[in-house]
Amino acid sequence: MKKERELLRVGVLGAGLIAQAAHLEACKKARNVELYALCDAAPDLLGKVATIFEPRKTFRDYDALLADKDVDAIVIAIADQFHVPMAARALEAGKHVLIEKPMGINVGECEWLRDIARAHAGIHVQVGTMRRFDPGIAFAHEFIRDEIGELLALKAWYCDSIYRYQETDNLHPLIHSSSQATRPSGNPKADKFPYYLLGHGSHLVDTARFLCGEILAVRAEYKEKFGAHSWFVSMEFANGAHGHLDLTLPVRMEWHEGFQVYGENGSVVGKSTNPWYFKASEVECFSMRDGQYHRLLGADGHTFRRQMEGFADVILDGASATGAGVDDGVAALRALSAISHSAKTGERVALSDAPGNV
Ligand SMILES: NC(=O)c1ccc[n+]([C@@H]2O[C@H](COP(=O)([O-])OP(=O)(O)OC[C@H]3O[C@@H](n4cnc5c(N)ncnc54)[C@H](O)[C@@H]3O)[C@@H](O)[C@H]2O)c1
């Protein structure tokens, strides 16, 4: 891989699925990153994964990783329940942090982390909603910002397929695991209501905010049938637009994700594929300025590598951040908490009044 002269030395915390399928390869391929270290408490997993990706150093102890002065930045690639405390420790150690999505599991802990981040100005914190680095979605974002004028409405949907695991098993490299891995107590995946909202809803809400801006309030309805879960969410945006989100999973069809945005001077229609195909979303932006549809090829759809490069660009070159920041992470949790509360009570919930839990 062609590398630039100055490289961000990254330590990845967690050698589990997302590290093996995304972040370690992203670090190896990113033009401006060195995969410097890998840390996992499970020695067997650490050994196997390090053999494949060859970081310069390995650690079983997170404190030892943080104490290494040559580590510039940490990727938090561990279970959601551990994101906030481990990211806070990275910040206290003076390391830049890329935190897997969702930033945390409730609003309170995310705000606590945001306050720590604010007290460490100059340290970059980014949340791993990597769809922002999909060239098609980035193209839609820029078109909406620069050309579409006032916004009227957004519809966005995220429907994971019942065949997801068949598909991702085929697409992922062979994933190693360990009985010695550090996991949260209980089984956070058992209750699908919070698990799907946090795991999948975090992507949908972030894409909606990336395209259409701040969400003020939501009203949500929820149905569960034959093991499928469906949230329909009406949304009010701060810019006066209204929106509709559809989070339904698993759907009895292929992966189904996309969006439509209607504005004063144009419209945008986008269709995304399962992210593990590394394919840019197909996005068409119609502009009344020239009466034409505009479409990006987006040949480079490796959102995880692009995310890593964008993260390093901010730190090494002072580039403006395009990824989700700590405030976006808090806003996403507020939206998810409001959706959860509204789905249970039937009430309209302002994000400012979201109770905190999902
Ligand atoms: N961006 C995406 O589309 C996407 C997709 C899948 C998963 N994720 C996110 O990735 C995160 C990780 O998921 P996963 O499935 O890879 O988890 P995992 O449980 O498979 O792996 C986590 C690893 O981290 C290690 N670990 C945890 N705490 C540690 C500590 N304090 N010190 C050392 N090692 C520690 C564990 O031993 C384990 O091996 C989750 O937040 C998940 O939501 C994101």
PDBQT file of the ligand as one rigid body, heavy atoms in Angstrom, charges set to zero:
ROOT
HETATM    1  N1  LIG A 401     -19.467   0.207  12.128  1.00  0.00    +0.000 N 
HETATM    2  C1  LIG A 401     -20.164  -0.912  11.949  1.00  0.00    +0.000 C 
HETATM    3  O1  LIG A 401     -20.900  -1.049  10.985  1.00  0.00    +0.000 OA
HETATM    4  C2  LIG A 401     -20.052  -2.007  12.959  1.00  0.00    +0.000 A 
HETATM    5  C3  LIG A 401     -20.314  -3.340  12.609  1.00  0.00    +0.000 A 
HETATM    6  C4  LIG A 401     -20.156  -4.332  13.595  1.00  0.00    +0.000 A 
HETATM    7  C5  LIG A 401     -19.816  -3.983  14.899  1.00  0.00    +0.000 A 
HETATM    8  N2  LIG A 401     -19.625  -2.667  15.226  1.00  0.00    +0.000 N 
HETATM    9  C6  LIG A 401     -19.296  -2.243  16.601  1.00  0.00    +0.000 C 
HETATM   10  O2  LIG A 401     -17.991  -2.717  16.931  1.00  0.00    +0.000 OA
HETATM   11  C7  LIG A 401     -17.875  -2.869  18.347  1.00  0.00    +0.000 C 
HETATM   12  C8  LIG A 401     -17.155  -4.159  18.656  1.00  0.00    +0.000 C 
HETATM   13  O3  LIG A 401     -17.924  -5.219  18.197  1.00  0.00    +0.000 OA
HETATM   14  P1  LIG A 401     -17.262  -6.684  17.987  1.00  0.00    +0.000 P 
HETATM   15  O4  LIG A 401     -18.376  -7.545  17.486  1.00  0.00    +0.000 OA
HETATM   16  O5  LIG A 401     -15.997  -6.576  17.233  1.00  0.00    +0.000 OA
HETATM   17  O6  LIG A 401     -16.923  -7.078  19.511  1.00  0.00    +0.000 OA
HETATM   18  P2  LIG A 401     -16.208  -8.423  20.054  1.00  0.00    +0.000 P 
HETATM   19  O7  LIG A 401     -16.815  -8.676  21.378  1.00  0.00    +0.000 OA
HETATM   20  O8  LIG A 401     -16.198  -9.469  18.978  1.00  0.00    +0.000 OA
HETATM   21  O9  LIG A 401     -14.668  -8.013  20.240  1.00  0.00    +0.000 OA
HETATM   22  C9  LIG A 401     -14.239  -7.147  21.215  1.00  0.00    +0.000 C 
HETATM   23  C10 LIG A 401     -12.854  -7.602  21.686  1.00  0.00    +0.000 C 
HETATM   24  O10 LIG A 401     -12.363  -6.598  22.571  1.00  0.00    +0.000 OA
HETATM   25  C11 LIG A 401     -11.689  -7.230  23.663  1.00  0.00    +0.000 C 
HETATM   26  N3  LIG A 401     -11.768  -6.327  24.811  1.00  0.00    +0.000 N 
HETATM   27  C12 LIG A 401     -12.879  -5.768  25.353  1.00  0.00    +0.000 A 
HETATM   28  N4  LIG A 401     -12.545  -4.981  26.379  1.00  0.00    +0.000 NA
HETATM   29  C13 LIG A 401     -11.203  -5.036  26.498  1.00  0.00    +0.000 A 
HETATM   30  C14 LIG A 401     -10.276  -4.426  27.376  1.00  0.00    +0.000 A 
HETATM   31  N5  LIG A 401     -10.658  -3.571  28.345  1.00  0.00    +0.000 N 
HETATM   32  N6  LIG A 401      -8.955  -4.712  27.241  1.00  0.00    +0.000 NA
HETATM   33  C15 LIG A 401      -8.544  -5.557  26.261  1.00  0.00    +0.000 A 
HETATM   34  N7  LIG A 401      -9.387  -6.176  25.411  1.00  0.00    +0.000 NA
HETATM   35  C16 LIG A 401     -10.698  -5.912  25.515  1.00  0.00    +0.000 A 
HETATM   36  C17 LIG A 401     -12.428  -8.522  23.887  1.00  0.00    +0.000 C 
HETATM   37  O11 LIG A 401     -11.578  -9.479  24.516  1.00  0.00    +0.000 OA
HETATM   38  C18 LIG A 401     -12.862  -8.914  22.468  1.00  0.00    +0.000 C 
HETATM   39  O12 LIG A 401     -11.958  -9.821  21.879  1.00  0.00    +0.000 OA
HETATM   40  C19 LIG A 401     -19.307  -2.738  18.893  1.00  0.00    +0.000 C 
HETATM   41  O13 LIG A 401     -19.469  -1.464  19.460  1.00  0.00    +0.000 OA
HETATM   42  C20 LIG A 401     -20.188  -2.853  17.650  1.00  0.00    +0.000 C 
HETATM   43  O14 LIG A 401     -21.385  -2.081  17.753  1.00  0.00    +0.000 OA
HETATM   44  C21 LIG A 401     -19.711  -1.694  14.267  1.00  0.00    +0.000 A 
ENDROOT
TORSDOF 0
